[in-house]
Amino acid sequence: MMSPGTITTQRWICESCGMIYDPAEGDPDGGIVPGTAFEDIPDHWVCPACGTRKADFYTSTGPAEPAALAKESEPRPPEPGPRRRAPRA
């Protein structure tokens, strides 16, 4: 557990939707107060944006530039599907 008054700069990113858990902000709607390290969040906590379990988040360490955070949270383009031939006339 972190000592009181210490806030980590390590952010955690949901691998499903790209939502970023920032310890400085916490997840007040989910009962996680600002300043709570990701490691101190209960294992049953889920992503507030998509419901993905805590175990499916990965780390992003250090202070990040806002542009870098936005880029990390952008949705990925869909994979191209199989090509279809045009019907013959």
GUVEX-51985 format. One line per 8 residues: number of its first residue (from 1); for each residue y, z, x of C-alpha. Coordinates in nm, 2 decimals, padded with zeros to 4 digits. Example, Ala and Ser with C-alpha at 12.3 -4.5 7.8 and 13.67 -1.06 7.14 Angstrom:
2
1) -00.45 00.78 01.23  -00.11 00.71 01.37
This chain:
89
1) 00.00 00.00 00.00  00.35 -00.08 00.12  00.59 00.20 00.21  00.88 00.25 -00.04  01.18 00.04 00.03  00.98 -00.22 00.23  00.97 -00.57 00.08  00.75 -00.83 00.23
9) 00.87 -01.19 00.27  00.52 -01.33 00.21  00.51 -01.54 -00.10  00.19 -01.64 -00.29  00.15 -01.98 -00.46  -00.08 -02.05 -00.76  -00.31 -02.33 -00.66  -00.33 -02.45 -01.02
17) 00.03 -02.48 -01.12  00.24 -02.41 -00.81  00.41 -02.10 -00.95  00.54 -01.88 -00.66  00.49 -01.50 -00.67  00.78 -01.35 -00.48  00.74 -00.98 -00.41  01.12 -00.93 -00.42
25) 01.11 -01.04 -00.79  00.77 -00.91 -00.90  00.65 -01.01 -01.25  00.83 -00.77 -01.48  00.69 -00.94 -01.79  00.34 -00.88 -01.65  00.41 -00.51 -01.56  00.46 -00.58 -01.18
33) 00.79 -00.42 -01.06  01.01 -00.59 -00.80  00.91 -00.49 -00.45  00.53 -00.50 -00.53  00.33 -00.67 -00.25  00.08 -00.92 -00.37  -00.20 -00.71 -00.22  -00.09 -00.42 -00.44
41) -00.12 -00.61 -00.77  -00.43 -00.53 -00.97  -00.72 -00.78 -00.94  -00.71 -00.85 -01.31  -00.35 -00.99 -01.29  -00.32 -01.36 -01.37  -00.05 -01.62 -01.31  00.22 -01.57 -01.58
49) 00.27 -01.95 -01.60  -00.09 -02.08 -01.64  -00.33 -01.78 -01.65  -00.50 -01.86 -01.31  -00.67 -01.55 -01.16  -00.51 -01.37 -00.87  -00.79 -01.48 -00.63  -00.67 -01.84 -00.67
57) -00.33 -01.79 -00.50  -00.27 -01.88 -00.14  00.00 -01.75 00.10  00.33 -01.89 00.21  00.48 -01.66 00.48  00.83 -01.61 00.58  01.16 -01.68 00.42  01.15 -02.02 00.26
65) 01.44 -02.26 00.20  01.50 -02.32 -00.17  01.43 -02.69 -00.13  01.10 -02.62 00.04  01.00 -02.38 -00.25  01.10 -02.64 -00.51  00.89 -02.90 -00.32  00.59 -02.67 -00.31
73) 00.61 -02.60 -00.69  00.64 -02.97 -00.79  00.34 -03.09 -00.98  00.12 -03.34 -00.79  00.10 -03.69 -00.92  -00.22 -03.77 -01.10  -00.51 -03.94 -00.91  -00.53 -04.31 -00.97
81) -00.81 -04.39 -01.21  -01.05 -04.69 -01.19  -00.89 -05.03 -01.22  -00.95 -05.22 -01.53  -00.97 -05.59 -01.55  -00.75 -05.77 -01.80  -00.95 -05.93 -02.08  -01.01 -06.30 -02.04
89) -00.83 -06.52 -02.28
